[in-house]
Amino acid sequence: MEERIAQPAAVAAPPTFLRANAEAIAFVVMAVGLAVAPFFTYPLFLMQAMCFALFACAFNLLIGYVGLLSFGHALYFGWASYLAAHAAKVWGLTPELAILTGTATAAILGLVAGSLAIRRQGIYFAMITLALAQMMFFFALQAEFTGGEDGIQAVPRGYLFGLIDLRNDVAIYALVLFVFLGGFLLIYRIIHSPFGEVLKAIRENEPRAISLGYKTDRYKLIAFILSAALAGLAGSTKAIVMQLASLTDVNWPMSGEVVLMTLVGGLGTIFGPVVGAFVILAMQFKLSVVGEWVLVIQGVIFVTCVLLFRRGIVGEITARFKS
């Protein structure tokens, strides 16, 4: 009887080991690919895509692993962008301090918004996040330091740690790559930690998690703050790279765009949001000549993915390999 009980455990171990190895290989391929990509593709596009990929990964942490759909994540991305740009241009802070300022701002906003939103579930949660985001959008429109409709322009990239000139294309690209990979690894670690396992349990069956003694509201709030802070990290980095913070970053279409990126790439997959962000940004970059029609094309692709590729690009590929 002991041999029969022990055998399934031995059989179950290899798939987990293989999955971990596959994820490690995929990460190395992604990192190497992004490191050499500037030799073949426009570097500014790649840096923008990495910022949005980190934004999508932060959003996926909340919806994919906790099951909370936020329609207001532009709040953290956009306001972090504003504060980072203001800190660099007006306060004269170095780039790393400006990015940290924006990230801390997003975390504080996440704490406030999350404390209010997690009291509700489902569509009510989503509507609260959207309402808070729109309230802060109109504040950004009226506030003097945000520049209103003009935004904060000509943001200086400055010197990293007072030493490295970020006006150099290689230096700024290396910084963005480091921020993206660091944020990605942090999210990966969160997902595969005991804390992440509790988040997955809450997503699957919150009443059961509560019956086991977990204070689910506390876990959801921490996850919300982490997601907001990482979204803020992406927004802050984007402001320094693009040298601009504008109303576009904080408006509701940005929240919809990150939802689109996550669903196209693969909801609840670690690499899906990255793929989705690059696909959506590539479409916008390549199809910019058609003007507003790019939104129609994005809508068609979104509907196609929902109908035919319900798991997203990465989700469908992963399912094919498992079968």
N, C-alpha and C positions, 0 to 999 in steps of 0.2 A: 504493500500500500504506500509506503514511504517513497519508493521509486516512482510510482505512478504520479504522486503529488509533485515531486521535485522535477519531473521531466518537462511539464509545460513551462515552468519558469526558465529552464535552460533554452527551450525553443523560442520563448518570447523575447529573450535578450538580443539576438542578432538584429532584428528589424530596428530596434531603438538605436543600436550601435551604428547600423548602416545609415539611418536617417541623420544622425549627428555628423557622420563623416560626409554625407552628401551636402549638408548645410555648410560645413566647413569648406568643402571644395568650392561650392557656389559662392561663398563669401570671398575666397581668394581670387576666383575668376573675376568677380565683380570689381574688387579692389584693383587688380592688375589692369583690367579693361579700362577703368576710369583713369588710372594713372597714365596710360598711353593714349587715351582718346583725344587729348588736345592736339596731337600730331595729325589727326585725321578729321576732326570736327571743330566747329567754331567754339573756342573755350568759354565765351560768355554764355552761350546757350547751355553748355554743360554745367557751369556753375549755378545758373538759375534752376536747371533741372534737378541738381542735387539738393538745393534748398527746398524745392517743392517736394522732392522725394522724402526728405526728412519730415516735412510737414505732414505728408500722407501717412508715414510710418507712425507719427505721434497720434494722428487721428485713429489709425487702425488699432493702436494699443487700447483705445477706449471702446470702440465699437466691436472690434474683432475678438477681443479677449475679455471684455466685461459685459458686452451686449448693450451699451449705452450709445444711442444715436444722438449726436450733437449737431444741430443745424447752425451753430454759432461759433465754430472754431476760428473763423476769420478775426474774431475779437482778440484772440491771443497772438495770432500771427501778425495782424495789422498794428496793434498797439505796441507790441515789442519792436516792430519796425520803426514806428514813430519815435519811441523813446531812445532807441539805439542811434537813430539819425540825429535826433536833437542833442544827445549826449556827445556825439562825435563833432557835430558842427558848431553848436553854441557853447557847450561846456568845455570843449577841447579835450575830451577824454581820449585815451588811446583806443585802438580798435577792440582789443580784448575786453577792456572795461566797458566800452559802449555795448558790446554784445552781451556781457553779463548784466548790464543795466536793463536791457530789453528782456532778457530771459527772466530776471527777477520780477520785472513788471508783469509778465505773463503769468508767472507762478502766483503772484498776489491776486491778480484778476481771476485766476483759476480757483483759488481758495474761496473768494467771495461768491463767484458765480456757482461753483460746485456746491457750496453750502446751501444755496437756495434750490438748485436744480435737482439734487439727488433725493429731495423729499418727495418727488413724484417719479413715475415710471412711464415708459412707453412714449406715446405721442405727446403727453403733457411735459415730460422731461425735454423732448426735442423743441417744443414750442417755447419753453422757458429760456432755453439757451439761445434760440433765435431772437426772442424779445430783448434779452440783455445785450446781445450783439448789436442789434439795430439801435438800441438806446445809445450805446457807445459810439456807433457810427455817426449819429446826429450830433453828438458831443464833439467828435473829431471834426465835423464839418464846420462847427461854430467856433471852436477853440482857436486862439491866436497862434499858439506855438506850433500847431500842426500845418499852418499855411493854407487851411481851407481847401478849396478845389485845386490849388497849385501844389499842395503837398510841401514836403521838405526836399529841396533839390540841391544838387552840387554837394552832396555829403562827402567830406574828405575821407579817403581810405586810411591815411595816416601811416604811422610806423608801428608795427607789431612789437610790443614790449619795448618801444622806443628805439628799436634797432633795425628791424626788417621793413623796408619800404614796400608797402602793399600796392604802390603804383606799378610795380613790376608784375607782369602777367603771371609769371611762374610762381611768385610768392603768394599772390592772392589765390591762385588756383590750388596751391598746396594747402593753404589755410582752409578753404572750403571743403576740400577732400578730407582733411583731418577732422573737421567738425562733423561732416556727414557720416564718416565711418565710425567716429566716436559715439555719435548719437545712435547710430544703427546698432552698435554692439551693446550699448546701454539698454536699449529696448529689448534686444535679444536676451540679455541677462535677466531683465525683469520678467520676461515671459517664462523663462525656464527656471525661475527661482521658486521657493515655497510660496512666496507672496503671489507669484504669477499663477501657481496652481490653485490658490484660493480664488483668484479672479475668475479663472475658468470654471470653477465650481459654482460661483455666483451666476455666471452666464448661463450655465446649464440648468441649475435648479437652486434659486436663491432661498426658498423656504427650507430646503434640506440643509443648506449651508448654515442658515440661522439655527436650525435644530442641533447642529453639531457644535454650536457655541461661538461661531464667528460673528463679530459685529460687522455685518456687511456694509452698513452705511459708511463706516470708517474706512474700509477697504476701497469702496467706490470713490470716496472723496480723495484719498491718496492717489488713486489711479487717475482721477480727473486732474489733479494738480500736476502730476507727472506729465500727462498728455499736454496740458496747457503750457508747461515750462518748455517742453521739447518743441512744441509748435512755435513758442516764442524764440527759442534758439534759432530755428529755421528763419523766422521773420527778421530777426536781428542781423543774421549773417547776410540775408538777401539785401537788406538796406545798405550795408557796407559795400557789397559787391556791385549792386546796381546804382549806388550813390543816389538813391531816391526812396522816399517813403510817401505813399499817396493814398487817397481814399479807396482806390481799387483794392488795396491790401486788406482793408477793414470792412468792405461792403459785403452784403449777403451772397452775391455770386461767387465770391472766393470760397465761402463755406460750401456751396454746392459743387464747386470745382474739385475740392479735396474729396468729397464724397464720390464723385465720378472717378477720380484717380484710383481710389481704393477699390471700388467695385469692379472696374475694368481690369485692374491688376490681379485681384483676388482677395476677398475679404477674409480676415483671419489667417492669412499666410504671411510669413515673415518677409519674403521678397516681393510679394504681390504689389504693395503700394509703390515700391521703387519702380517696377516695370510699368505700372499704370501711370505714374507721374511722367516718366520719360516718353511714353506713348502719347499722352495728351499734350505735353509741351512740344513734342516733335510735330504733331499735327498743327498746332498753332503756329509753329515756326515755318513749316513748309507750306501751309495753306494760307498764310497771311495775305497772299495776293488776291484771294477771293473775298476779302473783307468780312462782312457780317455772316456770310454763308458758312464760315468755319463753325459757327455755333450750331447750324443745322446739321452739318456733317458729324459733329460731336454727338448731337442728339441721336442720329441714326446709329452710330457706333454703340452708344449706350443702350439703346433699345435692343440692338442685335446681341450684345453681350448678355443682357438680362434674359432674352428668349432662348439663345442657343448656347451660351457659355455662362451658365448661372454661377459657376464657381470662380469666374474670372480667368484670365490668361494663365497665371501660375497655378491656380487651383485645378484647372482642367488638365494641365500638363502633369501635375503631381498625381491626380486621380488615374491618369492613363498608365503611369509607371507602376502604381500600386496594383492595378488590375493585371 
